[in-house]
Amino acid sequence: MFWGKIPPASTPMKLTATAVKNAKPKEKPYKLGDGGGMFLLVNPNGSKYWRLKYRILGKEKLLALGVYPDVSLSEARQGRDEARKLLANDADPSEIKKVTKQAQLLNSENSFEAITREWHKKQSNIWSDGYSKKILDRFEKDIFPHIGSKPINEVTAPVLLSVLRRIESRGVVDTAHRIHQNCGQVFRYAVVTGRAERDPSVDLKGALPPVNLKHHASITEPDQVGDLLRVIDSYEGFFPTKCALRIAPLLFVRPGELRHAEWSEFDIAKAEWRIPASKMKMKEQHIVPLSVQALAILEELHPLTGSGRYLFPSIRTNRKPMSENTINGALRRLGYTKEEMTGHGFRSMASTLLNEQGFNKDWIERQLAHAERDNVRAAYNYAEYLPERKKMMQQWADYLDSLRNEKKVVTGIFNQTG
């Protein structure tokens, strides 16, 4: 017989952070209740899940509140309280969660970052690896951290401008203009794929300060070109580097294409260097006709590097090409500052003087691999104007010899017959 007060009805003990942390797995799953329908499910493998049991319209349901320790006890309780508020208004928290998740997924798929990466992946099929990486690096550094998660239709002209202003404030106005252009390409891709209504980047025309165009430093005066060629001939450093310096003005390819040149790409019998599409900026094969002078340099170089992969290997190992700074470094040692001449400047030199000499502009542009990429022109033809370009390249080499030998420069010195 019980003498005294009747004890009150027992109420569930609430969990503590320590109890949750110390809950050990058993042979079978078990639950630790926290009240209000919420409990911690502890599985035999040690995983712990927050769950909320509730009833709506007479049906019992479970709502996942997260996984411990990613979701703490207090966070799980907050989720439980929010769910019970929905229930008080006859709303099913499980259905609300499902709809919210679908909306988040839709926003994620239509986010500026997701669409940019999709556009970039497609464009990478026609870009070189280096150029593709450069474009993505710009977005990852300057754009995604600020607007990457936004649905693309929420990236308005003022929003985009605020990001471009950040870039401009670093003093890299040219980069801001390039990213503005890239963003416009992303918006137009989103428009044609039905995920954006318009391209807001067009509203920003004139919003950024103009770029003070600085072309790659180059020597284009004929008498100074002659001086440069003679100075290059006097170079006393690593012989492959000297050969690269000597052949650069003859071929006027991009510095990256030159330093990655491989012996297997050269057909001496045809006097051609066929650069694979994978190495070209626009991922299209390019043919470089080899003049007699260029072939002579290759003949001198072959005994030294011909047994390896690269024409111009690193000074440290023949398994890697020379570094991207080698040519510019050699020019500095020869006394030319970065404001006077660069490795890229050999292209400007050739373009300027060939145009001044009256060569067909299309021949020059094709030899520079400046292919126009639009729907109007025919598909790129790497052999286009090849007979004419072969003659042009030989006459260009002869002209450089005349400058090196201090012959009198006469306008129209080239014989452009055929």
Phi, psi and omega in degrees: 000137184262120178255129180123197183284146174284126182295146178295157177300138182291144178242148182301135175287134178282150180287159171240159179301323180293318180296321179295315182297323186269000180297120185262148178291152177236183182296328180236156176299145176217165185242145172240113185279153178232002179093157179068017180092353182270141177212162176257122177265118181254120184264159181302332180277001177096350179290148184230126184237137174273132179225151175235122178262130181211168178236141175214131184054039177076003183250131178278135182222163177240140177240127177283128180252000178128177182245131175279139008266004179302322176248118183283174178300314181295323179291323177295319178297321178298318178296321178297315182296321178294321180294320181291331174295320178296318179297325179296338178255024177060030177253138181273113182300329179294318179291320178298318180296319180297315180295318180297318180297319178296320179294319179295321179295318179297317179295324180295317180292333180257014178289157180301320181294314182299317181289324178297315180295324177295315178297316182297320180299319179291318180293330182297342178292339180244358179259157171288160181299319181295315180293320179299316180295321181299317180295313182294322178301320179301312182295316184293329182275316192248343186246305185304319181299338186256319184229006184301323184276351181288140170303139189300329179289348177267356177273090182274173179302313178298323179296314179296319181298321181299325179287317179296327178296324177300317181293315180301323183295341177279356180087011180251070184297322180300319178296320178299319178293320181295318179292323175302316179295316180296320179297322176300322179295322178294315180299318181292327175295319179295325179295311184289341177262009172077022181244002174215152183272327182201174179258102182288348182295336181292338179286349184263011179300124180086357182285331178265148177296149181294154179273133172280098186301124176236106180283161176304129182304134184208153175258123183233355176281126186308317182292325178288329175297318177300317177300316181299316182296322179290324178294320178299320179298337182270359183299133185243014180275204182307126188301316177301326177294320177298319179296322178296318177297320182289323185273340182304312179292336180285326186257333182039048171273174177292147182305320179296325178290324180291312185290338178265009181300135180241146182300327182294345182272353186259133175247096184295323181298320179271353183056052181221146169245116180257107181276123182299152181303325183297340181263350184270151182304319182258015177054048175224136182304146182227135179255128176246108176296141182254121177286169177303320181295320179294319179296324180295322178294318179297323179295322178291324186281328189303318180300334183271318185239359186296338180278352179257191183275314189260145174294318186239078183286168174296150179292340183269325181208140180277001178275352179233151177285166177299155185288164181293345181262358187297309183297312180297321178298321179294320178296324178294318180294335177277358175103004181263126179282168180292341176277348183259315185204141176226169177299324178289339183295341177296332177289317178295321178302309182295316181300313182296309185287324177295320177293320179297329181279357173088016177292154178303127184299323181295325178296315182296313182296321178293321180291331175280354183061037174268070183283132175282132183245088174212179185275355184276313182282158178292166179299151182301133178238104186296342180262007183299136180058024186298315178301318180293321181293326178298316178295318181298317182293325177289319179292327176295317178296320178296322179295317178297322176299319181296325178288320179298322182273010176061034174284157181293130180276122180239128179301132180084023184296334182285145172264105189259035179289151179081000000 
